[in-house]
Amino acid sequence: GPLGSPIGALASALANSPPETQRMMLGENLYPLVDQLEHDQAAKVTGMLLEMDQTEVLHLLESPDALKAKVAEAMEVLRSAQQHT
């Protein structure tokens, strides 16, 4: 089950932390993964993903496929935003 996983440990650490710390912890875990997928926009994409619900972010951390899909989505948003400026 998920409790034995690093995600389980992260989830319980999050539960005991104030919101600002939670966001930072999630970011620290998320950034290296995003960086592997989209190196140039890693910081921006990570920031976008951190706007999501904490449970969703945790899901991305344990599901590479879900993460890939979300990162692709975020990149689309960034691209269309760039086209409109």
Residue pairs with C-beta under 8 A, 6 or more apart in sequence:
1 8
2 8
2 11
2 62
5 62
7 58
7 61
7 62
10 25
10 29
10 58
10 61
11 58
13 25
14 22
14 25
14 26
14 54
14 58
17 25
22 54
23 50
26 50
26 54
26 57
26 58
26 61
27 46
27 47
27 50
29 61
30 46
30 49
30 50
30 57
30 60
30 61
31 42
31 43
31 46
33 60
33 61
33 64
33 67
34 42
34 45
34 46
34 49
34 67
34 71
35 42
37 67
37 68
37 71
38 45
38 71
38 75
41 74
41 75
41 78
44 74
44 78
45 71
45 74
45 75
45 78
48 74
48 77
48 78
49 57
49 60
49 70
49 71
49 74
50 57
52 60
52 70
59 66
60 66
60 67
60 70
61 67
